[in-house]
Amino acid sequence: MGAADHSTEVMPTFVEQLARQLERELGPCPVRRDQLIEWINDQLNRCARLGVPGEAALAMINSDYVEWCALILERDQPTEDHVRGPLDDA
């Protein structure tokens, strides 16, 4: 019986670790965790298909995460345009 057999704690997958890192460094994700994990898997597959090397792939994913979150937040905003009134002269 090896040392690993004594541990009941499951090591998080690379994708789960990446999800935590993205949220820690770039802000919380506005969708459910399973949707974030699916998005990360899609991004990793895309980088693999394109042959993007490791560091560049992570940079792409970081950048795309910010854009993806912004698009989700923008999509969820009220559809009615808000017109700013005139500023008071102080």
C-alpha positions in Angstrom: 0.0 0.0 0.0 1.5 3.3 -1.1 1.3 6.8 0.4 -1.3 7.8 -2.1 -3.6 5.1 -0.7 -3.8 6.8 2.7 -5.2 10.0 1.3 -8.9 10.4 0.8 -8.4 13.9 -0.7 -8.8 14.0 -4.5 -6.3 16.1 -6.4 -8.1 18.8 -8.5 -7.7 18.3 -12.2 -5.7 20.8 -14.3 -8.9 22.3 -15.6 -10.2 22.8 -12.1 -6.9 24.4 -11.0 -7.0 26.6 -14.1 -10.6 27.7 -13.3 -9.6 28.6 -9.7 -6.6 30.6 -11.1 -8.7 32.5 -13.6 -11.2 33.5 -11.0 -8.5 34.4 -8.4 -6.5 36.5 -10.8 -9.1 37.9 -13.2 -12.3 37.9 -11.2 -15.3 35.6 -10.5 -17.0 33.9 -13.4 -20.6 35.0 -13.9 -21.8 31.5 -14.9 -22.0 28.2 -13.1 -18.8 26.2 -12.4 -19.7 23.4 -14.8 -20.1 26.0 -17.6 -16.7 27.5 -16.8 -15.1 24.0 -16.8 -16.7 23.3 -20.2 -15.5 26.6 -21.6 -12.0 25.9 -20.4 -12.0 22.5 -22.0 -13.2 24.0 -25.2 -10.4 26.6 -25.0 -7.7 23.9 -24.3 -9.0 21.9 -27.3 -8.9 24.9 -29.5 -5.3 25.7 -28.5 -4.3 22.1 -29.1 -5.9 22.1 -32.6 -4.1 25.3 -33.4 -0.8 24.0 -32.0 -0.4 26.9 -29.6 2.5 26.3 -27.1 1.8 26.1 -23.3 2.6 29.7 -22.2 1.0 31.2 -25.2 -2.1 29.0 -24.7 -2.5 30.2 -21.1 -2.1 33.8 -22.2 -4.8 33.3 -24.8 -7.1 31.6 -22.3 -6.5 34.5 -19.8 -7.4 37.1 -22.4 -10.4 35.1 -23.8 -11.7 34.6 -20.2 -11.9 38.3 -19.6 -13.6 38.9 -22.9 -16.0 35.9 -22.4 -17.0 37.2 -18.9 -17.6 40.7 -20.2 -19.8 39.4 -23.0 -21.8 37.4 -20.5 -22.2 40.3 -18.2 -23.1 42.6 -21.1 -25.7 40.1 -22.4 -27.3 40.0 -19.0 -27.8 43.7 -18.7 -31.2 45.3 -19.1 -32.1 45.8 -22.8 -33.5 49.3 -22.3 -31.0 52.0 -23.1 -30.4 54.4 -20.2 -29.9 58.0 -21.2 -27.8 60.1 -18.9 -29.4 63.3 -17.9 -27.6 66.6 -18.0 -25.0 67.3 -15.3 -25.8 69.9 -12.7 -23.6 73.0 -12.8 -22.0 73.2 -9.4 
